[in-house]
Amino acid sequence: MQLVVRDSQQGPFLTQVIRYAQAAEQLNATELAQIKSKAVLMSLKFADKFYNKYKMHLLEQAAYDVIGIVSLGLMALSDKDQVRALQLLLAPEGLVKPFQKGWHMLSTVHRKTSGKSSLYGEVDEQLLSQVSCPPDSEEWLGWQAYQQALTEHHRFQAMQLLRQQFYQRQQFDEFEHFSLEEVLAEIVLYRALTGGGQVKQDLKRRLREIDFAEHWFNDAYLMLQTEAVLAELPAENASAIRQDLGQHFHPALQRTLLFCREYQKQQRLDASPEKLDAFEHKHGLTSPLLGWPHYLDL
């Protein structure tokens, strides 16, 4: 197995560290041979578990996977510092600790779905393919792929937490909300209009009896309502949600609040369900009704 590249700042991080160590004369031939030997052994074990170690192309794929996983773990453990990374490689456990760290990182962000299971069990197949890398590659985007997966993982966790804490029901259709913003917006709008409590599927019905206050119709009020929701969450989750919100979140909420008042007027004029649906559809096409419930009002 080759573990060097032409440019010390290109390719998988494991190869970068080895290249750096050789250039700085901090890695002798014996130490390099030991690292390569452990890498080969780990590739054999990986291929035996997930592929077929007797087929050369699959053994080669296992080697690429090991290089990518070790690179990922090595970057995390060393904080991307090549000197610290080299110390980890020369430690008695060698590649094992970075591999375990990388595998744990990948398994943590793996989102289990009801569809096809991953070949790698607790690690997402597509993500591992993005992390996996030949040692002589001029480009490795494994770290960026992991960071993107981690962001999605935090977003999904935040959405689950919002649903568990603020919704009366606990079973959800995955297509009912398409983003974290929409989940938060429905919570903020419902609580602002009803005075608090868990979100139920009754907002359209309750809207007829709500008295709208003029001070509701500004971004500052909706910002306060948003912060009141986030204040009930653990600090790290609230921080992650704030970072995910776009600049148009509160203006879109305000537009929805204005729509709610107009929708109420139609209700009080005893508009038919068909007319209310058409009114809702018209406004939903011209501007986003962020936070407005799209479920059927049965």
Secondary structure, 3 states (H helix, E strand, C coil): CCCCCCCCCCCCHHHHHHHHHHHCCCCCHHHHHHHHHHHHHHHHHHHHHHCCCCCHHHHHHHHHHHHHHHHHHHHHHHCCCHHHHHHHHHCCCCCHHHHHHHHHHHHHCCCCCCCCCCCECCECHHHHHHHCCCCCCCCCCHHHHHHHHHHHHHHHHHHHHHHHHHECCCCCCCCCCCCHHHHHHHHHHHHHHHCCCCECCCHHHHHHHCCCCHHHCCHHHHHHHHHHHHCCCCHHHHHHHHHHCCCCHHHHHHHHHHHHHHHHHHHHCCCCHHHHHHHHHHHHHHCCCCCCCCCCCC
